[in-house]
Amino acid sequence: MGIEALLITLIIGAIAGWLAGLIVKGYGFGLLGNIVVGIVGAFIASFLFPYAGLNLGGGIPGAIISATIGAVILLFLIRLIKRA
């Protein structure tokens, strides 16, 4: 992975984590936390979406949308675990 790809991954992760924090109220983890949540969310989405038959398109906008959806799923799971 080149430095450009790493920077794009971090930026997409930060945007997706921030958006997921806005969607799921009360979950903001700061810049680094949002990046981690966004990257893990992207991994979750890349694992789940092919099984569901979903394809949100390519490019950066599609990556941000799918990573955001994955991050929302992750934050929802974190909320369920914290309540238990």
Wavefront OBJ file of the C-alpha trace (Angstrom):
o trace
v 0.000 0.000 0.000
v 1.462 3.299 -1.066
v 1.387 6.481 0.952
v -1.396 7.926 -1.237
v -3.627 4.903 -0.683
v -2.966 5.044 3.051
v -3.894 8.733 3.195
v -7.086 8.158 1.208
v -8.006 5.265 3.506
v -7.481 7.439 6.583
v -9.504 10.310 5.113
v -12.372 8.011 4.101
v -12.269 6.406 7.545
v -12.370 9.784 9.269
v -15.303 11.001 7.161
v -17.226 7.748 7.582
v -16.612 7.653 11.340
v -17.679 11.280 11.707
v -20.856 10.711 9.685
v -21.668 7.573 11.664
v -21.184 9.508 14.893
v -23.713 12.068 13.653
v -26.197 9.392 12.626
v -25.889 7.410 15.863
v -26.335 10.161 18.426
v -24.028 10.246 21.411
v -21.097 8.399 19.870
v -18.165 10.627 19.069
v -14.732 9.185 19.686
v -12.571 12.085 18.554
v -10.540 12.187 15.368
v -8.510 8.997 15.888
v -11.494 7.105 17.230
v -13.605 8.175 14.269
v -10.892 7.038 11.865
v -10.752 3.635 13.550
v -14.553 3.312 13.600
v -14.708 4.307 9.917
v -11.992 1.866 8.848
v -13.519 -0.986 10.838
v -16.902 0.001 9.406
v -15.476 -0.191 5.895
v -14.155 -3.664 6.660
v -17.557 -4.729 8.002
v -19.293 -3.338 4.924
v -16.853 -5.036 2.552
v -17.605 -8.319 4.300
v -21.406 -7.999 4.594
v -22.443 -6.208 1.397
v -21.427 -8.950 -1.069
v -23.482 -11.474 0.925
v -26.476 -9.143 0.799
v -25.985 -8.522 -2.920
v -25.417 -4.778 -2.424
v -23.136 -2.720 -4.624
v -22.937 1.009 -3.961
v -20.639 1.743 -6.857
v -16.968 2.472 -6.999
v -14.819 5.419 -6.252
v -14.495 7.557 -3.185
v -18.218 8.445 -2.784
v -19.192 4.765 -2.820
v -16.424 3.959 -0.360
v -17.568 6.716 2.004
v -21.196 5.585 1.862
v -20.410 1.915 2.428
v -17.897 2.683 5.188
v -20.452 4.948 6.871
v -23.095 2.220 6.789
v -20.585 -0.253 8.209
v -19.572 2.219 10.913
v -23.221 2.791 11.861
v -23.609 -0.985 12.213
v -20.483 -1.058 14.377
v -21.702 1.780 16.615
v -25.093 0.102 16.948
v -23.363 -3.112 18.060
v -21.212 -1.164 20.539
v -24.359 0.430 21.962
v -26.000 -3.005 22.351
v -22.944 -4.442 24.098
v -22.660 -1.482 26.476
v -26.311 -1.838 27.491
v -25.953 -5.549 28.244
l 1 2 3 4 5 6 7 8 9 10 11 12 13 14 15 16 17 18 19 20 21 22 23 24 25 26 27 28 29 30 31 32 33 34 35 36 37 38 39 40 41 42 43 44 45 46 47 48 49 50 51 52 53 54 55 56 57 58 59 60 61 62 63 64 65 66 67 68 69 70 71 72 73 74 75 76 77 78 79 80 81 82 83 84
